[in-house]
């Protein structure tokens, strides 16, 4: 029943304002120990195509310095012909705190303000010294469950500033585990994933 209902529901609720049917260009850069990986992709009518991929190596077991990283990413953008693409930076999971918390359902309308105020309780960071985002996981018994991801600005800000100096403005900041989850969902089309890393 679910196999029939899900595609039918997508067709019946499809909107021409859906962003997935419009063309888009994105360059995804992943900051890792000893490596910068950059992939350039396009989307047209929900069809995603990887146009190119570049990888740059640095000193092993160390993250590249912000200025070296920014220069390498600017080179990747030029080499891949991705000058007009939106740029998304994926930071290492070690730099982020990922936490699940619950709030009373009454705060749902002001959830963004509540998380900003409560961030120092949910994570070791305050809202002034962290980049953070959240996702509602569900509602149950008068409570709302929220996934919160936060990264300390002192780790990430130097990279953003050096990229700006090179004329690169970020449109998104993600954690590499979230990018891997999106890739898995895209490959097999399933909403639920379990990721195990040794």
N, C-alpha and C positions, 0 to 999 in steps of 0.2 A: 504493500500500500504506500509506504514511504517513497519508494522508487518512482512511483507515478505522481504522487502528490507534490513532491519537491520541485520537479521541473515545471509542472503545471502552475504552481504558485509563483515561480519566478516569471513565467510568461505573463500571467494575469496581473502581476504587480509591477511589471517593468515600466520604467519612466524614461522618456526621451531626455530628461535632465540628468540621467545617470552618467556620472563622470567616466565610467568604464568604456563608453562608446566613442568618446572623443580622443583624438591623438594626444599622446604624451611622450616626453623624452626624459629619461632619468639616468643619472650616473650615480651608482652606489659605490661608496668607498669604505673599505673595511680596514680599521686600524688594528694591527695585531703585532705580537712580539716578533721583531725581525722582518716584518712584511707589511707592505701596503698592497691591497688587492682592489682593483677598480673594474667594475662591469658597467657597460653602457647598453641600455635597453630602450626599446620603443614599444608603444602600445597603440593599436588602431583597431577599433571595433572589437575590443576585448581580446584581441590576439596580441600576445606578448612575444617579442623577438629580441634576442640578445645580439647586438650589433658588433660588440667587441669586448675583449677582456685584457687587462694589463696587470702584471704583478711586478713589484719592485722589492728587492731584498736589501736589508740593512744589517746592522750588527745583530748577531744571533742572540736570542733571549733578552732583548731590550726593545722597548718601544722607540720608534724613531723620534728625534727631537721635532718640535712643532715647525720650525723653519724648513727642515729637510723634508718633512712630511708634506708641507704646503707646496714646496717646489716640485716634488714628485707628482702630487695630485694635479697641479697645473700642467705638467708635462703629459700626464695621462689624458687629461681633457683635450689637449691639443692633438695628441696622437690618435685618439679615438674619434675626433671630429664632433665632440660633445659640447661645443661652446654655448649653445642655447639650452642645454638640458638642466633640469632642476637637479641639485646635488644633495645626496643624503649620506650622512656620515654614521657608520656603525662603530660604536666604541666597544672595548672589551667588557665582558661580563664582570670581570674583577673590579671594574671601576663603578659598578652600579649595585644598588641595593634593590632587591625585588621582594616585596612583602605583600601579604594579603591581610586585610583588616575588615572589620564589620562596623557599620554605623546604623543608628535607628533610621527607619524608612522616612521619617519626617524631614531628614536633611537632604533628601533627593534633589529638591529644586535648587539648593545652594551647595551642591556637593563640591564644586571646584573651590569655593571659599573655605569650606570646612576642611578639605584636605590641605590647603595652604596653611591654615591655622594649626592643624594637628600634625603636620609633617614631622616635626621634631619628636613626636611621640611614636609615630609609625616607623621612622628611620632615624639614623644618627644625625641627620642634617636638618637645618632650618630651611624655610622656603627662601630666605635671602641668599643662602650660600649653596643652592642646589638647582639643577635642572630636573624637573620631575613631570610625570604624566600619570594618568590612571585610566583604568578600564573597569566598568561595572561587570562583574561576573554573574550576578544573579540576585534575586530577592526571595526571601523566605522568612516566614514567621515574624513579620514586622521589622526585619533587618535587611540591609543591603550589603552585599559582599563586594569588595573593591580590591583590585590588584593595583598596587602602586609601585612605580619604578622611579628611582632617584639616583642621580650621579652628582658628585661634588663638583661645583663649578671650577675650582682651582685646578682640577685635572684636565677638564675639557676646554675651558676658556682660552688657554694659550694657542690651541690648535685652531679654534674658530677665528681668533684675532689674526693669526698668520695667514690663514686662508683668505680673509678679507683683504689683507695687504696684497695678495696675489690676484685680487679681483674675483674671488670665488665666494659666493654667498650660499650658505646652507639653507635648504628648505626643510630638512628633517634631521633629527638626531635619534638614532635607535641604538639598541643593545644587540650585539651580534646574535644572541640566542633568539631574539624576536624575528630577525631576518631569516634565520634557519627555519623557524616555524612557518613563516609565510611561504618559503620555498617548498617545504614539504606539503603544505596545503594546496599549493598550486600544482605540484606534480601529481598527487593522487586524488585531489578533489574532495578530501575529507576534512571536516571542520575540527575534529578532535585528533590530537597528536600526543604521543608519548615519546619523549626524547631521552635517551640514555647515553651518557658519555663516560668512557673509562678514563 
